[in-house]
């Protein structure tokens, strides 16, 4: 493919994407195929000779698209959202077209410097404490700053590695196998996985209860720390969650971090989903105490109109990251005191992801992003009000941000599971379930880029109709 054909095919691809977004509302939200469908219709080997691009695109339409679950459907209410916007897509296209590998400043100065600038912009939009900025209030270089990771899982791993390095520097005679990490039983599984990767064998998943809205209580953390200290262990890392996956629980940061910092424990905040809400000042009380955190992460690719992958991580002091991750072979040595983001992440290579963030921030501005978040919060409030008003249902957790957790009141696990499966098989919407206080719970997660009031109303009507059939015995649990 030469440049001129690329130009033509590029127009075709943009048309394909536009047609998809115009029609996605009419498609079944969840893929209807069976496992292994694609192996039955694709060759077992790559072609010997190149094929026409028109044939490739035709196969996308006929073979790939039927196997897609449509995360960009306005009736996608599963998991947490995977946002997109057209400015972000264009930024991604430019990133691929330039194709730089910005592991160091000299590798691509614009990539490093734009990432630093846009993460300072984003930190200010979120109302983060000044310690997370790359420059101080008087314009001098700061100790901290932001970096784009691929996912919040990577961000958690990086911070755990930094916490481990800091603990070993402070207590060099200690055995690494004595290190302990803490989080709640509502935290993302990424924290447990980070401990597995980092070799932190003691990972405490501390219990939460329904009466506390599944938020971890400081007394529980304090008791766990004291027990581990008494056993001769070395607490080094605590991860709080703002907007947990199952129930959107919010840990009381200020009180928990006060407890952890008294023992020199690294304090990390995982706000992968809910962090975007902080662009709205009225939603910031959930983030009270951030100035006590060592690190904070959120995913613009979840709820801030940036397509995947893009996870923002800020630290108040980058030195522990560099202690844990800096490794510079001879061929990467550079003159001068420059910022090399390879020392802030596990891999060496990195993409120019700051472009799409820059495109989004400039295209929407603070007011546009705030309106976007408020729209979803309002829709979630409308849905929660319908649940409260219908005696067949009950809320399983306090509605927060864009998530509503609910179930059929007094119904069996099998009936609630049947409701979910019936809804998903219909193709009219897609949700998933979780377990809260041992009970089967449905999650209705708002946040799709194009969801409107009519989509939520249609979803509620479908939920109501299916519930009537299940409670009436027309549909049986499996």
Long-range contacts (C-beta under 8 A, 24 or more apart in sequence): 1-53, 5-53, 9-53, 12-57, 13-57, 16-57, 16-60, 16-61, 17-89, 20-65, 21-72, 21-450, 24-70, 24-72, 24-73, 24-74, 25-73, 25-74, 25-75, 25-450, 27-70, 27-73, 27-427, 28-70, 28-427, 28-428, 29-69, 29-70, 29-73, 29-75, 29-76, 29-424, 29-427, 29-428, 29-429, 29-430, 30-69, 30-424, 30-425, 30-427, 30-430, 31-66, 31-67, 31-68, 31-69, 32-66, 32-427, 33-66, 33-67, 37-66, 37-67, 38-63, 38-64, 38-67, 69-430, 71-448, 72-448, 72-449, 72-450, 73-430, 73-448, 74-448, 74-450, 74-451, 74-452, 74-455, 75-428, 75-429, 75-430, 75-448, 75-451, 75-455, 75-458, 75-459, 76-429, 76-430, 76-448, 77-429, 77-430, 77-431, 77-443, 77-444, 77-445, 77-446, 77-448, 77-459, 78-430, 78-431, 78-432, 78-443, 78-445, 79-432, 79-445, 80-245, 80-272, 80-273, 80-302, 80-303, 80-403, 80-445, 80-447, 81-302, 81-303, 81-402, 81-445, 81-446, 81-447, 81-448, 81-449, 82-301, 82-302, 82-307, 82-308, 83-300, 83-301, 83-302, 83-303, 83-304, 83-305, 83-306, 83-307, 83-447, 83-449, 84-305, 84-307, 84-449, 85-305, 85-306, 85-307, 85-360, 85-363, 85-364, 85-449, 87-305, 87-356, 87-359, 87-360, 87-362, 87-363, 87-364, 88-305, 88-306, 88-307, 88-356, 88-359, 88-360, 89-307, 89-356, 90-356, 90-359, 91-355, 91-356, 91-357, 91-358, 91-359, 91-360, 92-307, 92-355, 92-356, 94-355, 95-351, 95-352, 95-353, 95-355, 95-356, 98-352, 98-355, 100-352, 101-349, 101-350, 101-351, 102-341, 102-350, 102-351, 102-352, 103-332, 103-340, 103-341, 103-342, 103-348, 103-349, 103-350, 104-332, 104-334, 104-338, 104-340, 104-341, 104-342, 105-334, 105-338, 105-339, 105-340, 106-334, 106-338, 108-352, 111-350, 111-352, 111-354, 112-338, 112-339, 112-340, 112-341, 114-352, 114-354, 114-355, 114-358, 115-146, 115-147, 115-148, 115-341, 115-353, 115-354, 116-145, 116-146, 116-339, 117-354, 118-354, 118-357, 118-358, 118-361, 119-145, 119-146, 119-147, 119-148, 119-312, 119-314, 119-354, 119-357, 120-145, 120-146, 121-361, 122-146, 122-300, 122-312, 122-357, 122-361, 123-314, 125-279, 125-361, 125-366, 125-369, 126-275, 126-278, 126-279, 126-298, 127-278, 127-281, 127-284, 127-287, 128-278, 128-290, 128-296, 128-314, 129-290, 129-291, 129-316, 131-291, 131-316, 132-296, 132-314, 132-315, 132-316, 143-316, 143-317, 143-318, 143-319, 144-314, 144-315, 144-316, 144-317, 144-318, 145-314, 145-315, 145-318, 146-312, 146-313, 146-314, 147-312, 147-313, 147-314, 147-341, 147-344, 147-345, 148-310, 148-311, 148-312, 148-313, 148-350, 148-353, 148-354, 148-357, 149-297, 149-311, 149-312, 149-313, 149-345, 150-309, 150-311, 151-190, 151-299, 151-309, 151-311, 152-188, 152-190, 152-270, 152-272, 152-297, 152-298, 152-299, 152-311, 153-188, 153-190, 153-193, 153-194, 154-311, 154-345, 154-346, 155-270, 155-295, 155-297, 155-311, 155-313, 156-188, 156-190, 156-191, 156-194, 156-239, 156-268, 156-270, 156-297, 157-190, 157-193, 157-194, 157-197, 157-198, 157-346, 158-313, 158-321, 158-324, 158-325, 158-344, 158-345, 158-346, 159-237, 159-239, 159-266, 159-268, 159-294, 159-295, 159-297, 159-313, 159-315, 159-321, 160-191, 160-194, 160-195, 160-198, 160-200, 160-237, 160-266, 160-268, 161-198, 161-321, 161-324, 161-325, 161-346, 162-266, 162-294, 162-295, 162-315, 162-320, 162-321, 162-323, 162-324, 162-325, 163-236, 163-237, 163-265, 163-266, 163-268, 163-294, 163-320, 164-198, 164-200, 164-236, 164-237, 164-324, 165-320, 165-323, 165-324, 166-236, 166-266, 166-320, 166-323, 167-234, 167-236, 167-264, 167-266, 169-323, 170-264, 171-234, 174-234, 177-201, 178-202, 178-232, 178-233, 178-234, 179-233, 179-234, 179-235, 179-236, 179-237, 180-204, 180-228, 180-233, 180-234, 180-235, 180-236, 180-237, 181-236, 181-237, 181-238, 181-239, 182-206, 182-221, 182-224, 182-225, 182-235, 182-237, 182-238, 182-239, 182-260, 182-265, 183-216, 183-238, 183-239, 183-240, 183-241, 184-208, 184-214, 184-215, 184-216, 184-240, 184-241, 184-244, 184-249, 184-251, 186-214, 186-216, 186-241, 186-244, 186-245, 186-246, 186-247, 186-249, 187-239, 187-241, 187-244, 187-270, 188-241, 188-244, 188-245, 188-270, 188-272, 190-270, 191-239, 191-270, 200-236, 200-237, 202-228, 202-233, 204-228, 208-249, 209-437, 210-397, 210-436, 210-437, 213-247, 213-249, 213-250, 213-397, 213-398, 214-244, 214-246, 214-247, 214-249, 214-397, 214-436, 215-249, 215-250, 215-251, 215-252, 216-240, 216-251, 216-252, 216-256, 217-252, 218-252, 218-255, 218-256, 218-258, 218-259, 221-256, 221-259, 221-260, 222-259, 225-259, 225-260, 225-263, 225-265, 229-263, 235-260, 235-263, 235-265, 236-265, 236-266, 237-265, 237-266, 237-268, 238-265, 238-266, 238-267, 238-268, 239-268, 239-269, 239-270, 240-267, 240-268, 240-269, 240-270, 240-293, 241-269, 241-270, 241-271, 242-269, 242-270, 242-271, 242-274, 242-275, 242-286, 242-287, 243-271, 243-272, 243-273, 243-274, 243-275, 243-277, 243-286, 243-400, 243-401, 243-403, 245-273, 245-434, 246-405, 246-434, 246-435, 246-436, 246-441, 246-443, 247-396, 247-397, 247-403, 247-405, 247-434, 247-436, 247-441, 248-273, 248-274, 248-397, 248-399, 248-400, 248-401, 248-403, 248-405, 249-397, 249-400, 250-274, 250-286, 250-400, 252-289, 253-287, 253-288, 253-289, 253-290, 253-292, 253-293, 254-288, 254-289, 254-292, 255-289, 256-289, 257-289, 257-292, 257-293, 258-292, 261-292, 266-294, 266-295, 266-320, 267-292, 267-293, 267-294, 267-295, 268-293, 268-294, 268-295, 268-296, 268-297, 269-293, 269-295, 269-296, 269-297, 270-297, 271-296, 271-297, 271-298, 272-297, 272-298, 272-299, 272-302, 272-311, 273-298, 273-299, 273-302, 273-303, 273-401, 273-447, 274-298, 274-303, 274-400, 274-401, 275-299, 275-312, 276-300, 276-302, 276-303, 276-304, 276-369, 276-373, 277-303, 277-373, 277-377, 277-401, 279-304, 279-366, 279-369, 279-370, 279-373, 280-370, 280-373, 280-374, 280-377, 283-373, 283-377, 283-401, 286-400, 300-357, 300-360, 302-447, 303-373, 303-376, 303-402, 303-447, 304-360, 304-369, 304-372, 305-360, 305-364, 305-369, 305-372, 305-449, 306-356, 306-357, 306-360, 307-356, 309-353, 310-353, 310-356, 310-357, 312-357, 313-344, 318-344, 376-401, 376-402, 376-446, 376-447, 376-451, 377-401, 377-402, 377-446, 379-446, 379-451, 379-453, 379-456, 380-404, 380-444, 380-446, 382-453, 382-456, 383-444, 383-446, 383-456, 383-459, 383-460, 386-460, 390-464, 392-467, 392-471, 393-467, 396-436, 396-437, 396-439, 396-441, 397-436, 397-441, 402-445, 402-446, 402-447, 403-443, 403-444, 403-445, 403-446, 404-443, 404-444, 404-446, 405-434, 405-436, 405-441, 405-442, 405-443, 405-444, 406-441, 406-442, 406-444, 407-439, 407-440, 407-441, 407-442, 408-467, 408-470, 408-471, 411-470, 411-471, 412-477, 413-439, 413-440, 413-477, 414-476, 414-477, 414-478, 415-470, 415-471, 415-477, 416-440, 416-441, 416-442, 417-477, 417-478, 418-470, 418-475, 418-476, 418-477, 418-478, 419-463, 419-466, 419-467, 419-470, 421-478, 422-466, 422-469, 422-470, 422-475, 423-462, 423-463, 423-466, 426-462, 426-466, 428-458, 428-459, 428-462, 429-458, 429-459, 429-462
